[in-house]
């Protein structure tokens, strides 16, 4: 049941996102579209409540509960960035906004960008760990919660690997090809029109 709910939440995320952007830009109802986009976190709340009820009703903690915690953590850490990116592109394609500027490609500007993305992964690991710790406390039987502990290690292993990859951009910054100007950090900021 938990795995099915995770799939439903993922599908619901994309359906709500598409509906919110369509209402916002195609129907020209920005507030109603924003209201739909703000409903996205409710999916994670539903998943969290169902997972807690499953454990309360005597289900043995398993990989399904760990996966639910990681899914919620990922959504908290990276969901906002994903929605913002898609909103900028929808504003350009469906609205009057200019094309959003992509992430910097070279030098320390790229390293800073990768560092910010990695902070989202750190937040995801912290949220997942917090949820897993609460679940272990809730179950109250260390002999039944070993699988949840292994998911904590998985979350931090993923954050560590992502951190090492992000660090490579700072240690070995990619140089702009000859004849092209390096993009400044100011040029990589999203246009104001794309944020509306």
N, C-alpha and C positions, 0 to 999 in steps of 0.2 A: 504493500500500500504506500509506503514512504517513497519508494522509487517512482511509482506512478504519479504521486503528488509532485515530486521534483520535476518530472517531465511536464506535468500540467502547468506548474509555475513557470517553467521556461517558455512554454508555448504562450501562456498568458502574458508574460513579459513582452514578447514580440507583438502579440495582438494589441495589447494596451498601447504599446509604443506606436504602432502603425495607426491605430485609431486616434491617439492623441495628436500625432503630427498631421493626419488628414483633416481632423477638425480644426486644428490650429491654422493650417495654411490653405487647404482646399476650400473649406467652408468659411474661412476668414473669421473664426471665433477663437481668438488667442486665449482668452480666459478659460473657456470650456476645454480647449485642448490641453492647457496647462493643468487643469483639474484632473483630466484623465491621466496625464503623465505622473501626477503626484499620487495616484492610486497604486502605482507600481510597488512601493514598499509594503502595501497591504498583502501582497502575495507572499512575501517573506514572513510576515506575521502569521499568516494562515499556516504556512509550512512549519514554523516554530511551534505553534500551538498544537498542531496535529502530532508532531514528533514528541512533544512533552506528554500528550495524552496517551500515545502509544506506549511510552515507557511507564507511565503511571498504571496502565492497565496490565502490566506484567510482562510486556515484550522484553526479550533479552536484548541488551544493547548490541548492535551489530554494525557492519559496514554501512548499512542503509542510514543509520542515525549519524554516523560520521560524515557520510556524503552530504546529508542534509545540512550539517553544520558548515562544511566547506562551501556548499552552494550559497548559503546565506552570507558567509564571510566574503565570498567573491563578489556578490551583488553589492554589499556595502562598500567594499574597497574599490570596485571598478564600474559599478552600475551608473553612477552619476556621470563619469567621464564618457561612457558609451552613449548615454542619452544626449549629452551635450554635443558630442561629435555628430550624431545622427540629426539632431535638431539644426545644427549649422548647415548640414548638407540639404536638409529639407527646406530650410529658409532660402537657400540658393536656388534649388530646382523648382520649388513650388511657389516661392514668394519672390520678392524683389531684391533680396540681399545678394551682395557679391559672393563669389566663391570663397569658402573658408580657406584660410592659409593652413597648409599642412604643418606637421612638426618640422623643426629644423633638421637638416640632413647632415650637417658637418660641424666639427669643432666642439667647443665646450657648450655651445647652445644645445646641441644634440645630447650631450652628456647630462645637462641639467634636466632636459625633457625626460630622458630615460630614468633619471633619479626620481622625478615626480611620479612616474608610472610605477616605479618600484615601491614608493611609499604607499600606493594603493594596495599593492600585494602585501606589504607589512600589515596594513590595517586589516586586510582580509584574514591573514593568519591570526592576528590578535583577536578578532571577533570570533573566528571559528574556535580558537582555543578557549575563549571565555564561555562559549556555548557548550563546548564539550566538557569543560570543568563543571559547569552547572548541571549538566546531564549526569555526570559521575556522582556529584554530590546528591542529586535527586534520587538516583538509584540506591546509593548508599552501601553497595556491596562490591568491594574491590575485585572480588573473584569474577564478577560479571562484566566489568568495565574495561578489560584489557584491550578490546578492539577499539574503544574510544580513545584510549591513550595512544595507540598507534596512529590514529588519524591526526592527533596533535603533532606528532613527529612529521607526518606527511605534509601538513600545512607549513611547518617551519622549514622543512627541506625544500619545498617549492619556493618559499620566500628567499632562502639562501641562494639557490641556483639563480633565481631571477636577479638577486642582488649582485652576484658575480658577473652576470651578463651585463647589467647596467654599469658596473664598475669598469668594464672593458672600454666603454665609450669615453670614460674620463682618462684612463691610463693610455689608451691608444686612440686618441680622437681622429676621426676620419677627416682628411683634408679635402677642401673643395678642389675640384679639377682646375687646372690652370686656365685662366681667362674668365673664371666666374667669381663673383664676389660672394664671400661668406654671408649667410643670412644672420642679421642681428636678432637678439632675443625679442626686441620690440616688434620686428616684422613678423614674428611667429604668433603674436597674439591674435586671437579671433576678433574679427571686426564686430563693432558694436551692434550692427544691424543683424548679424547672425545669432546674437545672443537673445534677441527679443522673441 
